[in-house]
Amino acid sequence: MYELCRLRTLKRLSCGHNLARTYHWNYAARSCCVRLAMNHQGVCRLRGA
């Protein structure tokens, strides 16, 4: 999933999009992935208890 996000970012960059905008999108995507991972771990802990 993260690899796919990076590919999209690189494609946008090569198309001449604003670097700052691409960086912001990449940062937002990473933050979202981290949140999803943390939520998933929390759910696993609740199920285990």
N, CA, C and O atoms as a Maestro MAE file, in Angstrom:
{
 s_m_m2io_version
 :::
 2.0.0
}

f_m_ct {
 s_m_title
 :::
 protein
 m_atom[196] {
  # First column is atom index #
  i_m_mmod_type
  r_m_x_coord
  r_m_y_coord
  r_m_z_coord
  i_m_residue_number
  s_m_chain_name
  s_m_pdb_residue_name
  s_m_pdb_atom_name
  i_m_atomic_number
  :::
  1 25 0.827 -1.200 0.000 1 A "MET " " N  " 7
  2 3 0.000 0.000 0.000 1 A "MET " " CA " 6
  3 2 0.872 1.265 0.000 1 A "MET " " C  " 6
  4 15 0.663 2.181 -0.795 1 A "MET " " O  " 8
  5 25 1.845 1.289 0.904 2 A "TYR " " N  " 7
  6 3 2.726 2.461 0.979 2 A "TYR " " CA " 6
  7 2 3.518 2.631 -0.309 2 A "TYR " " C  " 6
  8 15 3.735 3.751 -0.771 2 A "TYR " " O  " 8
  9 25 3.955 1.497 -0.894 3 A "GLU " " N  " 7
  10 3 4.693 1.528 -2.163 3 A "GLU " " CA " 6
  11 2 3.838 2.190 -3.242 3 A "GLU " " C  " 6
  12 15 4.337 2.993 -4.030 3 A "GLU " " O  " 8
  13 25 2.560 1.852 -3.273 4 A "LEU " " N  " 7
  14 3 1.641 2.419 -4.259 4 A "LEU " " CA " 6
  15 2 1.533 3.924 -4.067 4 A "LEU " " C  " 6
  16 15 1.518 4.680 -5.038 4 A "LEU " " O  " 8
  17 25 1.457 4.355 -2.816 5 A "CYS " " N  " 7
  18 3 1.395 5.785 -2.513 5 A "CYS " " CA " 6
  19 2 2.636 6.493 -3.040 5 A "CYS " " C  " 6
  20 15 2.545 7.575 -3.621 5 A "CYS " " O  " 8
  21 25 3.788 5.879 -2.834 6 A "ARG " " N  " 7
  22 3 5.043 6.491 -3.281 6 A "ARG " " CA " 6
  23 2 5.099 6.575 -4.799 6 A "ARG " " C  " 6
  24 15 5.583 7.565 -5.348 6 A "ARG " " O  " 8
  25 25 4.607 5.547 -5.479 7 A "LEU " " N  " 7
  26 3 4.596 5.564 -6.943 7 A "LEU " " CA " 6
  27 2 3.741 6.718 -7.448 7 A "LEU " " C  " 6
  28 15 4.130 7.425 -8.377 7 A "LEU " " O  " 8
  29 25 2.592 6.904 -6.845 8 A "ARG " " N  " 7
  30 3 1.710 8.006 -7.253 8 A "ARG " " CA " 6
  31 2 2.399 9.340 -7.038 8 A "ARG " " C  " 6
  32 15 2.312 10.236 -7.878 8 A "ARG " " O  " 8
  33 25 3.086 9.469 -5.906 9 A "THR " " N  " 7
  34 3 3.788 10.714 -5.600 9 A "THR " " CA " 6
  35 2 4.867 10.983 -6.640 9 A "THR " " C  " 6
  36 15 5.007 12.112 -7.111 9 A "THR " " O  " 8
  37 25 5.629 9.957 -7.000 10 A "LEU " " N  " 7
  38 3 6.687 10.125 -7.998 10 A "LEU " " CA " 6
  39 2 6.100 10.499 -9.350 10 A "LEU " " C  " 6
  40 15 6.667 11.322 -10.069 10 A "LEU " " O  " 8
  41 25 4.966 9.898 -9.698 11 A "LYS " " N  " 7
  42 3 4.326 10.226 -10.976 11 A "LYS " " CA " 6
  43 2 3.913 11.691 -10.991 11 A "LYS " " C  " 6
  44 15 4.126 12.387 -11.984 11 A "LYS " " O  " 8
  45 25 3.324 12.161 -9.900 12 A "ARG " " N  " 7
  46 3 2.904 13.561 -9.825 12 A "ARG " " CA " 6
  47 2 4.106 14.480 -9.942 12 A "ARG " " C  " 6
  48 15 4.048 15.520 -10.597 12 A "ARG " " O  " 8
  49 25 5.196 14.084 -9.300 13 A "LEU " " N  " 7
  50 3 6.404 14.898 -9.312 13 A "LEU " " CA " 6
  51 2 6.957 14.999 -10.735 13 A "LEU " " C  " 6
  52 15 7.352 16.079 -11.174 13 A "LEU " " O  " 8
  53 25 6.984 13.872 -11.455 14 A "SER " " N  " 7
  54 3 7.519 13.865 -12.811 14 A "SER " " CA " 6
  55 2 6.615 14.631 -13.774 14 A "SER " " C  " 6
  56 15 7.064 15.075 -14.831 14 A "SER " " O  " 8
  57 25 5.354 14.783 -13.412 15 A "CYS " " N  " 7
  58 3 4.421 15.518 -14.270 15 A "CYS " " CA " 6
  59 2 4.564 17.027 -14.079 15 A "CYS " " C  " 6
  60 15 3.902 17.806 -14.766 15 A "CYS " " O  " 8
  61 25 5.417 17.437 -13.157 16 A "GLY " " N  " 7
  62 3 5.659 18.866 -12.966 16 A "GLY " " CA " 6
  63 2 4.806 19.497 -11.881 16 A "GLY " " C  " 6
  64 15 4.653 20.718 -11.859 16 A "GLY " " O  " 8
  65 25 4.247 18.697 -10.981 17 A "HIS " " N  " 7
  66 3 3.448 19.270 -9.897 17 A "HIS " " CA " 6
  67 2 4.362 19.951 -8.885 17 A "HIS " " C  " 6
  68 15 5.569 19.712 -8.851 17 A "HIS " " O  " 8
  69 25 3.770 20.786 -8.081 18 A "ASN " " N  " 7
  70 3 4.522 21.518 -7.067 18 A "ASN " " CA " 6
  71 2 5.147 20.556 -6.059 18 A "ASN " " C  " 6
  72 15 4.462 19.695 -5.508 18 A "ASN " " O  " 8
  73 25 6.446 20.705 -5.824 19 A "LEU " " N  " 7
  74 3 7.173 19.813 -4.917 19 A "LEU " " CA " 6
  75 2 6.615 19.884 -3.495 19 A "LEU " " C  " 6
  76 15 6.449 18.854 -2.841 19 A "LEU " " O  " 8
  77 25 6.330 21.080 -3.022 20 A "ALA " " N  " 7
  78 3 5.804 21.247 -1.666 20 A "ALA " " CA " 6
  79 2 4.462 20.532 -1.526 20 A "ALA " " C  " 6
  80 15 4.192 19.897 -0.506 20 A "ALA " " O  " 8
  81 25 3.634 20.639 -2.544 21 A "ARG " " N  " 7
  82 3 2.320 20.001 -2.510 21 A "ARG " " CA " 6
  83 2 2.469 18.481 -2.462 21 A "ARG " " C  " 6
  84 15 1.762 17.803 -1.716 21 A "ARG " " O  " 8
  85 25 3.391 17.957 -3.260 22 A "THR " " N  " 7
  86 3 3.633 16.516 -3.288 22 A "THR " " CA " 6
  87 2 4.162 16.046 -1.938 22 A "THR " " C  " 6
  88 15 3.762 14.994 -1.440 22 A "THR " " O  " 8
  89 25 5.061 16.829 -1.350 23 A "TYR " " N  " 7
  90 3 5.625 16.475 -0.050 23 A "TYR " " CA " 6
  91 2 4.520 16.441 1.004 23 A "TYR " " C  " 6
  92 15 4.476 15.534 1.834 23 A "TYR " " O  " 8
  93 25 3.638 17.421 0.969 24 A "HIS " " N  " 7
  94 3 2.531 17.485 1.930 24 A "HIS " " CA " 6
  95 2 1.625 16.273 1.760 24 A "HIS " " C  " 6
  96 15 1.198 15.678 2.750 24 A "HIS " " O  " 8
  97 25 1.325 15.900 0.515 25 A "TRP " " N  " 7
  98 3 0.451 14.748 0.247 25 A "TRP " " CA " 6
  99 2 1.105 13.478 0.766 25 A "TRP " " C  " 6
  100 15 0.441 12.631 1.364 25 A "TRP " " O  " 8
  101 25 2.411 13.343 0.537 26 A "ASN " " N  " 7
  102 3 3.146 12.164 0.987 26 A "ASN " " CA " 6
  103 2 3.137 12.092 2.514 26 A "ASN " " C  " 6
  104 15 2.962 11.013 3.081 26 A "ASN " " O  " 8
  105 25 3.323 13.230 3.181 27 A "TYR " " N  " 7
  106 3 3.313 13.284 4.642 27 A "TYR " " CA " 6
  107 2 1.936 12.900 5.176 27 A "TYR " " C  " 6
  108 15 1.828 12.153 6.149 27 A "TYR " " O  " 8
  109 25 0.891 13.411 4.540 28 A "ALA " " N  " 7
  110 3 -0.477 13.097 4.958 28 A "ALA " " CA " 6
  111 2 -0.759 11.607 4.788 28 A "ALA " " C  " 6
  112 15 -1.394 10.990 5.644 28 A "ALA " " O  " 8
  113 25 -0.292 11.033 3.691 29 A "ALA " " N  " 7
  114 3 -0.517 9.609 3.432 29 A "ALA " " CA " 6
  115 2 0.198 8.764 4.483 29 A "ALA " " C  " 6
  116 15 -0.350 7.770 4.960 29 A "ALA " " O  " 8
  117 25 1.417 9.157 4.845 30 A "ARG " " N  " 7
  118 3 2.163 8.405 5.854 30 A "ARG " " CA " 6
  119 2 1.485 8.503 7.211 30 A "ARG " " C  " 6
  120 15 1.400 7.510 7.934 30 A "ARG " " O  " 8
  121 25 1.000 9.693 7.565 31 A "SER " " N  " 7
  122 3 0.320 9.882 8.844 31 A "SER " " CA " 6
  123 2 -0.920 9.007 8.908 31 A "SER " " C  " 6
  124 15 -1.219 8.417 9.946 31 A "SER " " O  " 8
  125 25 -1.636 8.925 7.800 32 A "CYS " " N  " 7
  126 3 -2.848 8.111 7.734 32 A "CYS " " CA " 6
  127 2 -2.490 6.642 7.924 32 A "CYS " " C  " 6
  128 15 -3.177 5.933 8.659 32 A "CYS " " O  " 8
  129 25 -1.439 6.181 7.281 33 A "CYS " " N  " 7
  130 3 -1.019 4.784 7.403 33 A "CYS " " CA " 6
  131 2 -0.628 4.464 8.839 33 A "CYS " " C  " 6
  132 15 -0.943 3.385 9.341 33 A "CYS " " O  " 8
  133 25 0.052 5.389 9.505 34 A "VAL " " N  " 7
  134 3 0.466 5.174 10.896 34 A "VAL " " CA " 6
  135 2 -0.757 5.082 11.788 34 A "VAL " " C  " 6
  136 15 -0.826 4.223 12.667 34 A "VAL " " O  " 8
  137 25 -1.737 5.976 11.562 35 A "ARG " " N  " 7
  138 3 -2.961 5.952 12.367 35 A "ARG " " CA " 6
  139 2 -3.700 4.639 12.181 35 A "ARG " " C  " 6
  140 15 -4.185 4.052 13.149 35 A "ARG " " O  " 8
  141 25 -3.786 4.177 10.944 36 A "LEU " " N  " 7
  142 3 -4.475 2.914 10.670 36 A "LEU " " CA " 6
  143 2 -3.773 1.764 11.377 36 A "LEU " " C  " 6
  144 15 -4.430 0.892 11.944 36 A "LEU " " O  " 8
  145 25 -2.451 1.754 11.349 37 A "ALA " " N  " 7
  146 3 -1.687 0.689 11.999 37 A "ALA " " CA " 6
  147 2 -1.914 0.716 13.506 37 A "ALA " " C  " 6
  148 15 -2.083 -0.333 14.127 37 A "ALA " " O  " 8
  149 25 -1.920 1.908 14.096 38 A "MET " " N  " 7
  150 3 -2.135 2.029 15.535 38 A "MET " " CA " 6
  151 2 -3.543 1.578 15.905 38 A "MET " " C  " 6
  152 15 -3.730 0.881 16.902 38 A "MET " " O  " 8
  153 25 -4.524 1.967 15.114 39 A "ASN " " N  " 7
  154 3 -5.905 1.559 15.371 39 A "ASN " " CA " 6
  155 2 -6.033 0.049 15.271 39 A "ASN " " C  " 6
  156 15 -6.728 -0.573 16.075 39 A "ASN " " O  " 8
  157 25 -5.368 -0.541 14.289 40 A "HIS " " N  " 7
  158 3 -5.440 -1.992 14.095 40 A "HIS " " CA " 6
  159 2 -4.851 -2.716 15.305 40 A "HIS " " C  " 6
  160 15 -5.411 -3.711 15.765 40 A "HIS " " O  " 8
  161 25 -3.737 -2.228 15.814 41 A "GLN " " N  " 7
  162 3 -3.112 -2.840 16.986 41 A "GLN " " CA " 6
  163 2 -4.024 -2.716 18.197 41 A "GLN " " C  " 6
  164 15 -4.137 -3.649 18.992 41 A "GLN " " O  " 8
  165 25 -4.678 -1.556 18.337 42 A "GLY " " N  " 7
  166 3 -5.593 -1.355 19.456 42 A "GLY " " CA " 6
  167 2 -6.749 -2.331 19.390 42 A "GLY " " C  " 6
  168 15 -7.164 -2.869 20.417 42 A "GLY " " O  " 8
  169 25 -7.274 -2.567 18.201 43 A "VAL " " N  " 7
  170 3 -8.380 -3.507 18.020 43 A "VAL " " CA " 6
  171 2 -7.928 -4.907 18.381 43 A "VAL " " C  " 6
  172 15 -8.668 -5.650 19.025 43 A "VAL " " O  " 8
  173 25 -6.724 -5.280 17.975 44 A "CYS " " N  " 7
  174 3 -6.195 -6.612 18.288 44 A "CYS " " CA " 6
  175 2 -6.061 -6.782 19.799 44 A "CYS " " C  " 6
  176 15 -6.362 -7.849 20.333 44 A "CYS " " O  " 8
  177 25 -5.610 -5.736 20.487 45 A "ARG " " N  " 7
  178 3 -5.451 -5.811 21.938 45 A "ARG " " CA " 6
  179 2 -6.803 -5.989 22.611 45 A "ARG " " C  " 6
  180 15 -6.937 -6.775 23.549 45 A "ARG " " O  " 8
  181 25 -7.806 -5.258 22.132 46 A "LEU " " N  " 7
  182 3 -9.144 -5.361 22.717 46 A "LEU " " CA " 6
  183 2 -9.710 -6.761 22.513 46 A "LEU " " C  " 6
  184 15 -10.335 -7.319 23.415 46 A "LEU " " O  " 8
  185 25 -9.494 -7.323 21.340 47 A "ARG " " N  " 7
  186 3 -9.998 -8.668 21.060 47 A "ARG " " CA " 6
  187 2 -9.299 -9.700 21.936 47 A "ARG " " C  " 6
  188 15 -9.919 -10.659 22.394 47 A "ARG " " O  " 8
  189 25 -7.985 -9.492 22.169 48 A "GLY " " N  " 7
  190 3 -7.223 -10.435 22.984 48 A "GLY " " CA " 6
  191 2 -7.676 -10.412 24.442 48 A "GLY " " C  " 6
  192 15 -7.593 -11.423 25.139 48 A "GLY " " O  " 8
  193 25 -8.152 -9.263 24.896 49 A "ALA " " N  " 7
  194 3 -8.593 -9.130 26.289 49 A "ALA " " CA " 6
  195 2 -9.984 -9.643 26.422 49 A "ALA " " C  " 6
  196 15 -10.548 -9.622 27.517 49 A "ALA " " O  " 8
  :::
 }
 m_bond[195] {
  # First column is bond index #
  i_m_from
  i_m_to
  i_m_order
  :::
  1 1 2 1
  2 2 3 1
  3 3 4 2
  4 3 5 1
  5 5 6 1
  6 6 7 1
  7 7 8 2
  8 7 9 1
  9 9 10 1
  10 10 11 1
  11 11 12 2
  12 11 13 1
  13 13 14 1
  14 14 15 1
  15 15 16 2
  16 15 17 1
  17 17 18 1
  18 18 19 1
  19 19 20 2
  20 19 21 1
  21 21 22 1
  22 22 23 1
  23 23 24 2
  24 23 25 1
  25 25 26 1
  26 26 27 1
  27 27 28 2
  28 27 29 1
  29 29 30 1
  30 30 31 1
  31 31 32 2
  32 31 33 1
  33 33 34 1
  34 34 35 1
  35 35 36 2
  36 35 37 1
  37 37 38 1
  38 38 39 1
  39 39 40 2
  40 39 41 1
  41 41 42 1
  42 42 43 1
  43 43 44 2
  44 43 45 1
  45 45 46 1
  46 46 47 1
  47 47 48 2
  48 47 49 1
  49 49 50 1
  50 50 51 1
  51 51 52 2
  52 51 53 1
  53 53 54 1
  54 54 55 1
  55 55 56 2
  56 55 57 1
  57 57 58 1
  58 58 59 1
  59 59 60 2
  60 59 61 1
  61 61 62 1
  62 62 63 1
  63 63 64 2
  64 63 65 1
  65 65 66 1
  66 66 67 1
  67 67 68 2
  68 67 69 1
  69 69 70 1
  70 70 71 1
  71 71 72 2
  72 71 73 1
  73 73 74 1
  74 74 75 1
  75 75 76 2
  76 75 77 1
  77 77 78 1
  78 78 79 1
  79 79 80 2
  80 79 81 1
  81 81 82 1
  82 82 83 1
  83 83 84 2
  84 83 85 1
  85 85 86 1
  86 86 87 1
  87 87 88 2
  88 87 89 1
  89 89 90 1
  90 90 91 1
  91 91 92 2
  92 91 93 1
  93 93 94 1
  94 94 95 1
  95 95 96 2
  96 95 97 1
  97 97 98 1
  98 98 99 1
  99 99 100 2
  100 99 101 1
  101 101 102 1
  102 102 103 1
  103 103 104 2
  104 103 105 1
  105 105 106 1
  106 106 107 1
  107 107 108 2
  108 107 109 1
  109 109 110 1
  110 110 111 1
  111 111 112 2
  112 111 113 1
  113 113 114 1
  114 114 115 1
  115 115 116 2
  116 115 117 1
  117 117 118 1
  118 118 119 1
  119 119 120 2
  120 119 121 1
  121 121 122 1
  122 122 123 1
  123 123 124 2
  124 123 125 1
  125 125 126 1
  126 126 127 1
  127 127 128 2
  128 127 129 1
  129 129 130 1
  130 130 131 1
  131 131 132 2
  132 131 133 1
  133 133 134 1
  134 134 135 1
  135 135 136 2
  136 135 137 1
  137 137 138 1
  138 138 139 1
  139 139 140 2
  140 139 141 1
  141 141 142 1
  142 142 143 1
  143 143 144 2
  144 143 145 1
  145 145 146 1
  146 146 147 1
  147 147 148 2
  148 147 149 1
  149 149 150 1
  150 150 151 1
  151 151 152 2
  152 151 153 1
  153 153 154 1
  154 154 155 1
  155 155 156 2
  156 155 157 1
  157 157 158 1
  158 158 159 1
  159 159 160 2
  160 159 161 1
  161 161 162 1
  162 162 163 1
  163 163 164 2
  164 163 165 1
  165 165 166 1
  166 166 167 1
  167 167 168 2
  168 167 169 1
  169 169 170 1
  170 170 171 1
  171 171 172 2
  172 171 173 1
  173 173 174 1
  174 174 175 1
  175 175 176 2
  176 175 177 1
  177 177 178 1
  178 178 179 1
  179 179 180 2
  180 179 181 1
  181 181 182 1
  182 182 183 1
  183 183 184 2
  184 183 185 1
  185 185 186 1
  186 186 187 1
  187 187 188 2
  188 187 189 1
  189 189 190 1
  190 190 191 1
  191 191 192 2
  192 191 193 1
  193 193 194 1
  194 194 195 1
  195 195 196 2
  :::
 }
}
